[in-house]
Amino acid sequence: MDLGLAGKAVIVTGGASNIGRAISLTFAKEGANLAIAELDEAQGKKVAKQADALGAGGRTIVIKTDVTKLGEVEAMVKKTLDEFGKVDVLVNVVGWDNLMPFTDTTPEFWDKIIALNYRSDLNCIKTILPHMIERKGGNIVSISSDAGRVGEFREAVYSGCKAGVIALSKAVAREVGRHGIRLNVVCPGMTIPTSAEEVSEYSMFKLEGKFIADVGFPPEAKEKMAKSYALRRLGTAQDIANGVIFLASDMASFITGQTLSVSGGYSMM
Ligand SMILES: NC(=O)c1ccc[n+]([C@@H]2O[C@H](COP(=O)([O-])OP(=O)(O)OC[C@H]3O[C@@H](n4cnc5c(N)ncnc54)[C@H](O)[C@@H]3O)[C@@H](O)[C@H]2O)c1
């Protein structure tokens, strides 16, 4: 099936690790031109090499960017436009959390969570919209979380930000739909990377340079978690990428302001 993504110019923030990496490689497989906007440039370059090795016809560039800083986002969008002449799709992937009870959180921790999970999306959406309005079309998919729909235990501040991403996307979708611009949201459930190769230095699954997914989530813990999912398994990064690709494709051309949980039925709304 042709998803109509070949030759499209796509920005993926946080596109070098786990879910973002799978999203980058899936767009590359469809022949899209890709700008990976990443704090971890080295991991970005590894993913770019893998994307180019797919030989689907697109080109991948890596732009070192801190998406919490508006000036860096503006420079990243300018560079993408210089390289590809347009931006058809923006995928906001960057996000981060460290699980703890709300009573243990501090204002410094709130600032970090808000910057990485909400302000990052404000920066990217605000910067890309004038270009998309001028071109009378564009497509933005932001990664939230089921935590933003149901409110997750030990993820209070993160849950609030992820709920914010959903409401922000709906509100902006109402404002810019008349320009042919769509905004949708994908909410992953727990998506644990399977190897250190799949994650960047700044991944939530790395601590002090060490890959912690296998330590933090041993097989028994994963099995227990899977029982709370209707489909009785945890998601893969590819599962999430498939949802994103669908919403970014022409197959979803009449879908905007929607939130899609890709979480095996963990939340149903
Ligand atoms: N993995 C899960 O279980 C899960 C579940 C629900 C929602 N999510 C959401 O999905 C998204 C991706 O999750 P993941 O597991 O792939 O995360 P990850 O931590 O593995 O990857 C995040 C990527 O963002 C990059 N990054 C971090 N700060 C940055 C910054 N300031 N500027 C630019 N790049 C930056 C990192 O280098 C990394 O490559 C996040 O928004 C997360 O909140 C993840």
The ligand as an SDF file (V2000), in Angstrom:
LIG
                    3D

 44 48  0  0  0  0  0  0  0  0999 V2000
    8.8250    4.2960   26.2950 N   0  0  0  0  0  0  0  0  0  0  0  0
    7.6570    4.2890   26.9200 C   0  0  0  0  0  0  0  0  0  0  0  0
    7.2980    3.3530   27.6610 O   0  0  0  0  0  0  0  0  0  0  0  0
    6.6910    5.4290   26.7110 C   0  0  0  0  0  0  0  0  0  0  0  0
    5.3660    5.2870   27.1450 C   0  0  0  0  0  0  0  0  0  0  0  0
    4.4780    6.3290   26.9410 C   0  0  0  0  0  0  0  0  0  0  0  0
    4.8990    7.4870   26.3240 C   0  0  0  0  0  0  0  0  0  0  0  0
    6.1890    7.6040   25.9270 N   0  0  0  0  0  0  0  0  0  0  0  0
    6.6040    8.8400   25.2600 C   0  0  0  0  0  0  0  0  0  0  0  0
    7.1400    8.5020   23.9950 O   0  0  0  0  0  0  0  0  0  0  0  0
    8.1850    9.4190   23.6600 C   0  0  0  0  0  0  0  0  0  0  0  0
    9.4560    8.6460   23.3180 C   0  0  0  0  0  0  0  0  0  0  0  0
    9.7960    7.7750   24.3850 O   0  0  0  0  0  0  0  0  0  0  0  0
   11.1090    6.8860   24.3080 P   0  0  0  0  0  0  0  0  0  0  0  0
   10.9160    5.7550   25.2220 O   0  0  0  0  0  0  0  0  0  0  0  0
   11.4770    6.6400   22.9140 O   0  0  0  0  0  0  0  0  0  0  0  0
   12.1530    7.9220   24.9740 O   0  0  0  0  0  0  0  0  0  0  0  0
   13.7520    7.9480   25.0190 P   0  0  0  0  0  0  0  0  0  0  0  0
   14.0680    8.6250   26.2990 O   0  0  0  0  0  0  0  0  0  0  0  0
   14.3500    6.6170   24.7610 O   0  0  0  0  0  0  0  0  0  0  0  0
   14.1290    8.9090   23.8000 O   0  0  0  0  0  0  0  0  0  0  0  0
   13.9770   10.2980   23.8400 C   0  0  0  0  0  0  0  0  0  0  0  0
   14.8990   10.9140   22.8090 C   0  0  0  0  0  0  0  0  0  0  0  0
   14.8220   12.3440   22.9320 O   0  0  0  0  0  0  0  0  0  0  0  0
   16.1380   12.8830   22.9090 C   0  0  0  0  0  0  0  0  0  0  0  0
   16.1280   14.1080   23.7040 N   0  0  0  0  0  0  0  0  0  0  0  0
   16.0400   14.2190   25.0490 C   0  0  0  0  0  0  0  0  0  0  0  0
   16.0270   15.5170   25.4080 N   0  0  0  0  0  0  0  0  0  0  0  0
   16.0970   16.2150   24.2620 C   0  0  0  0  0  0  0  0  0  0  0  0
   16.1010   17.5930   23.9830 C   0  0  0  0  0  0  0  0  0  0  0  0
   16.0380   18.5020   24.9630 N   0  0  0  0  0  0  0  0  0  0  0  0
   16.1850   17.9990   22.6970 N   0  0  0  0  0  0  0  0  0  0  0  0
   16.2650   17.0850   21.6850 C   0  0  0  0  0  0  0  0  0  0  0  0
   16.2630   15.7480   21.8970 N   0  0  0  0  0  0  0  0  0  0  0  0
   16.1720   15.3260   23.1720 C   0  0  0  0  0  0  0  0  0  0  0  0
   17.0170   11.8280   23.5330 C   0  0  0  0  0  0  0  0  0  0  0  0
   18.3640   11.9790   23.1370 O   0  0  0  0  0  0  0  0  0  0  0  0
   16.3650   10.5660   22.9980 C   0  0  0  0  0  0  0  0  0  0  0  0
   16.9430   10.2380   21.7580 O   0  0  0  0  0  0  0  0  0  0  0  0
    8.3230   10.3640   24.8380 C   0  0  0  0  0  0  0  0  0  0  0  0
    7.5650   11.5180   24.6090 O   0  0  0  0  0  0  0  0  0  0  0  0
    7.7250    9.5650   25.9780 C   0  0  0  0  0  0  0  0  0  0  0  0
    7.2390   10.3980   26.9910 O   0  0  0  0  0  0  0  0  0  0  0  0
    7.0990    6.6020   26.1030 C   0  0  0  0  0  0  0  0  0  0  0  0
  1  2  1  0
  2  3  2  0
  2  4  1  0
  4  5  1  0
  4 44  2  0
  5  6  2  0
  6  7  1  0
  7  8  2  0
  8  9  1  0
  8 44  1  0
  9 10  1  0
  9 42  1  0
 10 11  1  0
 11 12  1  0
 11 40  1  0
 12 13  1  0
 13 14  1  0
 14 15  2  0
 14 16  1  0
 14 17  1  0
 17 18  1  0
 18 19  2  0
 18 20  1  0
 18 21  1  0
 21 22  1  0
 22 23  1  0
 23 24  1  0
 23 38  1  0
 24 25  1  0
 25 26  1  0
 25 36  1  0
 26 27  1  0
 26 35  1  0
 27 28  2  0
 28 29  1  0
 29 30  1  0
 29 35  2  0
 30 31  1  0
 30 32  2  0
 32 33  1  0
 33 34  2  0
 34 35  1  0
 36 37  1  0
 36 38  1  0
 38 39  1  0
 40 41  1  0
 40 42  1  0
 42 43  1  0
M  CHG  2   8   1  16  -1
M  END
$$$$
